[in-house]
Amino acid sequence: MHSHHSHSGDYVSHAVDSLDSVVDLAAAKGFEIFCLTEHMPRLEDKFLYPEEIEKEYTTQNLIKNFNAYLDHGRRLQIKFNGGQMKVLLGFEVEGLDLAHIEYAKEIRKSNPDINMTVGSIHYVNHVPIDFSRDLWVQARATTKENTTRALYREYFEIQYQVISQLHPEVVGHFDLIRLFDDPLEVDPTTGKQIKDISLEHDWPEVWALVVRNIKEVFEYGGLFEINSAAIRKGWTTPYPREDIADAIIQYGGARFCLSDDSHGLKQVGLNFHRAWEYLRDVLKVDVLYFLDLKDGQAIVRKEEVATLDKSHFWDQYQ
């Protein structure tokens, strides 16, 4: 089995447990591919999260930690690659603005042994959208209309900049912008509650951006993660929800891969069986994609869902 998105307490303030212990557990659980994707540094102190400010972090801390992480990841590759599990060295992009996109390009260029990136958006108009409901509302207030519809629109515009300029091998939690929606809130543009909004029919300009972004990823050959972290955060499905997942099937070649987005030992492989059931029974896809290494370079492989369904990996969830 494979996971394309992970973090550890060694290098991320909101994670726990050591990177060594996380990777050891992934191997013990039977993962064959495990991608290391700690966050890239941010460029200014004003972009620090509240928890980082409390710990007196600075951007210099983040850069130092990130460089230490890359060295650590290289050592883990030497330890594990050639065995039953391959470790891919990567990082999660902070698609914060154009300056950070350029910075991500520089990181890849100066570290040619980095195998992959997860392309993610955690900020809209420089305000975090996945840290708390209060900050999500602040991000919405930065839009001209101060509506959830406008916030979605700006999120998917920033996402397009990341995927079109960086071509990340994996697109992270495609619809993360939905995390702090209030389902009972009334959308002033339609008079409907958010839970009843159809992106395709009620917010067609937002849907057009979703489809555009999916087509762009398909064009350069990227993968879309089915990210089980949404389930531990209260969703009934992984990211992305079924409407966008169906659009990925229609416009993106159903190029799904699996991720646990783990932030510590308790989350390694957490809810993978539910993510698998979503892929198999709800989305009804026939093939699962994953990254592999060949001559030190990341390549895309695929395997039949029917074959993977028989894997002993799933025994641990019974």
TALIN-V946926 format. One line per field, one symbol per residue. psi: psi as a letter, one per 30 degrees, with the letter a starting at -180 (. if undefined). A space follows every 10 residues. Layout:
psi=???
This chain:
psi=lkkgjlllfe fkfgllllee eeeeeeeefg kfkjkkhlkl llfkffgkle eeeeghllee eeeeeeeeee eeeeeeeeee kfafkkkkka lkkjheaeee eeeeeeeeef iffkflljjl jfkkhgkkgg eleeeeeeee fflefhleee eeeeefeeee eeefefhkek jkiehfffeg kjffkkjfff gllefgkjee eeieeeeeee eeeeeeeeef gllkkjjffe efgflfllkl leeeeeeeee fgghiklkkf hkhleffjgk geeeeeeeee eefhlfkkll klkjhgkklk llkkeeeffg kfefefg.
